[in-house]
Amino acid sequence: MTAPDELPRTILLDLNGTLIPSSPGAPQDTAGLRKVGQLAQELGAAGSVVGLCSDSPLEQLWEFGQDIGLGEPREFPVVAENGNVADIDGRVRVMTPFAARKQVRSTVAALASEHGLQQADETLAPEFGGVRPGRDQWAFGANRRASVSVFGPRDFLVAVGQRLRDWAGGNHTEISTESSPDGRYLGIHPYRRVDLGKQRTLATLASGQKELLMIGNSLADWVPACYGVRCAFVADSNIPDDVRAEAWRISEQPDVHGVIDILTRLTGLTAGRAGRS
């Protein structure tokens, strides 16, 4: 594990499992999140900007970042939809277009009819105030530009994943799916491995500035150092030894407390950034 020696120009924070609990319905640590916002402002005064990187859509990440004190929407960087969409310097870009998105949505809707489910209005994830569909309902996630998310009964979402994998294989189309811990949410992305979206986008962003730090809780937030991205992690026993050895820092604290630990240590590097300004 390499020790921090320079304040990154851009710091991106993962959401689920890092800033907020990954378990659906678990309460958020509002005091901890406010502390993250305070540290972000302190780092901002030293020339480093703190933003968000998550599978969630831009609109929800803009609102969440504003609520915890990162700034007004479009003032802080956001990498959304698992890396497929980015808002950097106030400009929204689709980093990984989803050419088959319409066909995927049609396939999901047709399978829902086979299961006798009624379609509800597009919804937000519960962590953003959304309400999951009822027992005999399903819904698409709202505000998606280059991915698809689906809420519904567990057995239906298992069937969706299998149907889409079969469909993708028969149509020579790359698709990956990722389920929530409770099995009632499914994210669908336009590449074979679900970790590729973040990796590709973060590597692209790092190539333009060479000073990007990603703080997360799992291998989904890992980008090998050869791509120019430095990574740090909150406490998580599932991070393998080779990644631990290459990581910028691994906090002993979990969730938002680990983020606070890492950001606090970064504030100690502000003198170095000031000296280069």
Wavefront OBJ file of the C-alpha trace (Angstrom):
o trace
v 0.000 0.000 0.000
v 1.476 3.320 -1.070
v 1.198 6.296 1.274
v -0.378 9.535 0.026
v 2.248 12.098 -0.911
v 0.298 14.586 -3.024
v -3.188 16.031 -2.894
v -5.249 14.720 -5.844
v -6.948 17.318 -7.996
v -10.149 15.243 -8.207
v -11.509 12.885 -5.540
v -14.503 10.660 -6.330
v -16.549 8.901 -3.647
v -18.536 5.716 -4.175
v -22.044 5.736 -2.739
v -23.545 2.358 -1.747
v -21.381 0.557 0.771
v -19.049 3.537 1.065
v -20.943 6.729 1.888
v -24.181 4.946 2.749
v -24.932 1.351 3.834
v -25.358 -1.177 1.035
v -28.192 -2.962 2.870
v -31.589 -1.677 1.662
v -33.422 0.254 4.361
v -30.386 0.765 6.590
v -30.296 4.344 7.968
v -27.788 6.825 6.611
v -25.330 8.483 8.983
v -26.411 12.097 8.463
v -23.811 13.498 10.869
v -21.086 11.566 9.096
v -22.281 12.759 5.698
v -22.248 16.370 6.905
v -18.653 15.847 8.030
v -17.780 14.593 4.545
v -19.241 17.806 3.117
v -17.178 19.913 5.522
v -13.980 18.085 4.567
v -14.862 18.454 0.881
v -15.136 22.214 1.339
v -11.777 22.303 3.107
v -10.156 20.314 0.314
v -11.866 22.524 -2.244
v -10.262 25.596 -0.712
v -6.905 23.907 -1.314
v -7.660 23.258 -4.990
v -9.040 19.713 -4.871
v -12.626 18.955 -5.899
v -14.696 16.151 -4.313
v -17.437 14.435 -6.310
v -19.374 11.171 -6.604
v -18.988 7.944 -8.584
v -21.870 5.478 -8.466
v -24.252 3.259 -10.413
v -27.008 5.781 -9.625
v -28.316 8.308 -12.209
v -26.989 11.868 -12.485
v -30.095 13.588 -11.157
v -30.040 11.627 -7.907
v -26.283 12.093 -7.455
v -26.551 15.843 -8.074
v -29.206 16.075 -5.354
v -27.337 13.805 -2.931
v -24.081 15.737 -3.374
v -25.876 19.019 -2.825
v -27.548 17.679 0.321
v -24.261 16.620 1.937
v -22.444 19.840 1.051
v -20.387 19.070 -2.054
v -21.858 22.115 -3.807
v -24.639 22.981 -6.200
v -25.455 20.501 -9.002
v -22.959 20.793 -11.885
v -20.356 22.351 -9.543
v -18.837 19.015 -8.489
v -17.851 16.067 -10.704
v -20.164 13.067 -11.006
v -19.580 9.713 -12.651
v -22.987 8.034 -12.893
v -24.586 4.808 -14.115
v -21.504 2.740 -13.278
v -19.305 4.999 -15.416
v -21.571 5.142 -18.467
v -22.384 8.838 -17.910
v -20.207 11.628 -16.517
v -20.689 15.263 -15.580
v -17.215 16.771 -15.549
v -16.649 20.542 -15.537
v -20.393 21.081 -15.965
v -20.609 19.081 -19.203
v -22.658 15.871 -19.341
v -21.175 13.139 -21.518
v -22.336 9.620 -22.317
v -19.085 7.707 -21.949
v -20.467 4.276 -22.932
v -23.554 4.410 -25.168
v -26.088 1.589 -24.795
v -27.118 0.865 -28.378
v -29.385 -2.035 -27.352
v -31.125 -0.125 -24.556
v -34.503 0.020 -26.310
v -34.429 -3.702 -27.102
v -33.448 -4.510 -23.517
v -36.364 -2.508 -22.129
v -38.753 -4.227 -24.543
v -37.442 -7.653 -23.516
v -37.915 -6.830 -19.818
v -41.458 -5.561 -20.403
v -42.420 -8.664 -22.383
v -41.092 -10.961 -19.660
v -43.024 -9.004 -17.026
v -46.225 -9.684 -18.971
v -45.384 -13.394 -18.990
v -45.065 -13.237 -15.190
v -48.407 -11.455 -14.863
v -46.878 -8.341 -13.335
v -48.278 -4.839 -13.659
v -45.897 -2.037 -14.636
v -45.615 0.813 -12.140
v -44.263 4.292 -12.858
v -40.499 4.665 -13.175
v -39.079 4.992 -9.681
v -36.051 6.082 -7.688
v -33.967 3.768 -5.526
v -35.048 3.705 -1.836
v -31.880 5.546 -0.748
v -33.139 8.521 -2.761
v -36.675 8.377 -1.410
v -38.149 5.992 -3.969
v -40.737 3.342 -3.122
v -40.284 -0.174 -4.459
v -43.165 -1.574 -6.541
v -45.771 -3.744 -4.811
v -45.699 -7.539 -4.747
v -47.376 -7.944 -8.141
v -45.672 -4.976 -9.793
v -42.414 -4.044 -11.464
v -40.835 -0.777 -12.610
v -37.894 0.668 -14.502
v -35.544 2.939 -12.587
v -35.909 6.632 -13.418
v -33.472 9.020 -15.110
v -31.273 6.439 -16.850
v -29.403 7.614 -19.960
v -27.064 4.733 -20.834
v -28.148 1.806 -18.669
v -31.329 0.103 -17.508
v -32.441 -0.625 -13.952
v -35.398 -2.762 -12.943
v -37.256 -3.153 -9.635
v -39.497 -6.129 -8.951
v -39.926 -9.545 -7.275
v -36.771 -11.638 -6.864
v -37.891 -14.521 -9.098
v -38.820 -12.111 -11.876
v -35.440 -10.364 -11.772
v -33.622 -13.708 -11.820
v -35.621 -14.572 -14.942
v -34.802 -11.152 -16.450
v -31.087 -11.729 -15.975
v -31.237 -15.150 -17.628
v -33.440 -13.954 -20.507
v -31.116 -11.029 -21.229
v -28.011 -13.206 -21.153
v -29.644 -15.582 -23.623
v -30.813 -12.681 -25.775
v -27.384 -11.043 -25.756
v -25.644 -14.287 -26.715
v -28.008 -14.827 -29.621
v -27.595 -11.247 -30.838
v -23.810 -10.892 -30.315
v -24.429 -8.072 -27.840
v -22.431 -7.413 -24.701
v -24.510 -7.092 -21.525
v -23.788 -7.437 -17.824
v -26.256 -7.554 -14.949
v -25.800 -6.835 -11.249
v -28.324 -7.513 -8.506
v -28.805 -5.706 -5.181
v -28.164 -7.644 -1.948
v -31.895 -8.228 -1.429
v -32.401 -9.396 -5.025
v -35.151 -6.865 -5.784
v -33.107 -4.580 -8.026
v -31.228 -5.357 -11.229
v -28.783 -3.069 -13.033
v -28.103 -3.741 -16.724
v -25.069 -2.328 -18.546
v -23.610 -2.432 -22.090
v -20.429 -4.470 -21.498
v -19.534 -8.026 -20.594
v -18.102 -7.328 -17.116
v -19.902 -5.003 -14.723
v -16.640 -3.471 -13.471
v -15.561 -2.279 -16.911
v -17.733 0.855 -16.963
v -16.068 2.570 -14.016
v -12.606 1.385 -15.007
v -12.827 2.736 -18.555
v -14.297 6.091 -17.560
v -11.959 6.720 -14.631
v -8.952 5.797 -16.766
v -10.149 8.228 -19.459
v -10.596 11.027 -16.925
v -7.225 10.334 -15.296
v -5.425 10.489 -18.625
v -6.461 14.114 -18.906
v -5.272 15.302 -15.503
v -3.099 12.595 -13.850
v -4.449 13.429 -10.394
v -7.578 11.385 -9.725
v -8.368 9.411 -6.561
v -11.270 6.959 -6.293
v -12.519 6.044 -2.795
v -14.714 2.949 -2.596
v -15.426 -0.253 -0.707
v -14.912 -3.109 -3.172
v -13.237 -4.342 -6.340
v -16.009 -2.600 -8.309
v -14.209 0.636 -7.341
v -10.740 -0.589 -8.298
v -8.734 0.636 -11.274
v -5.193 -0.777 -11.712
v -2.521 1.863 -11.167
v -1.230 1.460 -14.710
v -4.272 3.457 -15.882
v -3.254 6.492 -13.858
v -6.011 6.261 -11.229
v -5.133 6.016 -7.554
v -7.599 4.121 -5.375
v -8.377 4.069 -1.657
v -10.814 1.894 0.241
v -12.869 1.953 3.394
v -12.571 -1.194 5.524
v -13.687 -4.278 3.578
v -12.428 -7.815 4.084
v -13.150 -8.790 0.468
v -10.336 -6.719 -1.029
v -7.551 -9.164 -2.069
v -3.957 -8.787 -0.946
v -2.589 -7.741 -4.365
v -5.050 -4.840 -4.521
v -4.296 -3.890 -0.920
v -0.612 -3.720 -1.793
v -1.265 -1.357 -4.702
v -3.945 0.807 -3.065
v -3.194 4.395 -2.112
v -4.696 3.811 1.316
v -7.066 1.400 3.072
v -8.874 2.792 6.085
v -9.529 0.658 9.136
v -12.950 2.325 9.413
v -16.051 1.147 7.476
v -18.535 3.095 5.366
v -18.725 6.877 5.797
v -16.311 6.742 8.754
v -13.661 5.302 6.451
v -14.314 8.116 3.970
v -13.921 10.674 6.753
v -10.658 9.006 7.793
v -9.231 9.171 4.253
v -10.414 12.726 3.570
v -9.032 13.893 6.924
v -5.626 12.474 6.039
v -5.836 14.190 2.662
v -6.361 17.558 4.343
v -2.859 17.121 5.716
v -1.531 17.364 2.158
v -3.115 20.758 1.473
v 0.160 22.535 2.207
v 1.789 20.644 -0.645
v -0.915 21.717 -3.090
v -0.674 25.318 -1.885
v 3.060 25.281 -2.476
v 2.560 24.261 -6.119
v -0.104 26.883 -6.807
l 1 2 3 4 5 6 7 8 9 10 11 12 13 14 15 16 17 18 19 20 21 22 23 24 25 26 27 28 29 30 31 32 33 34 35 36 37 38 39 40 41 42 43 44 45 46 47 48 49 50 51 52 53 54 55 56 57 58 59 60 61 62 63 64 65 66 67 68 69 70 71 72 73 74 75 76 77 78 79 80 81 82 83 84 85 86 87 88 89 90 91 92 93 94 95 96 97 98 99 100 101 102 103 104 105 106 107 108 109 110 111 112 113 114 115 116 117 118 119 120 121 122 123 124 125 126 127 128 129 130 131 132 133 134 135 136 137 138 139 140 141 142 143 144 145 146 147 148 149 150 151 152 153 154 155 156 157 158 159 160 161 162 163 164 165 166 167 168 169 170 171 172 173 174 175 176 177 178 179 180 181 182 183 184 185 186 187 188 189 190 191 192 193 194 195 196 197 198 199 200 201 202 203 204 205 206 207 208 209 210 211 212 213 214 215 216 217 218 219 220 221 222 223 224 225 226 227 228 229 230 231 232 233 234 235 236 237 238 239 240 241 242 243 244 245 246 247 248 249 250 251 252 253 254 255 256 257 258 259 260 261 262 263 264 265 266 267 268 269 270 271 272 273 274 275 276 277
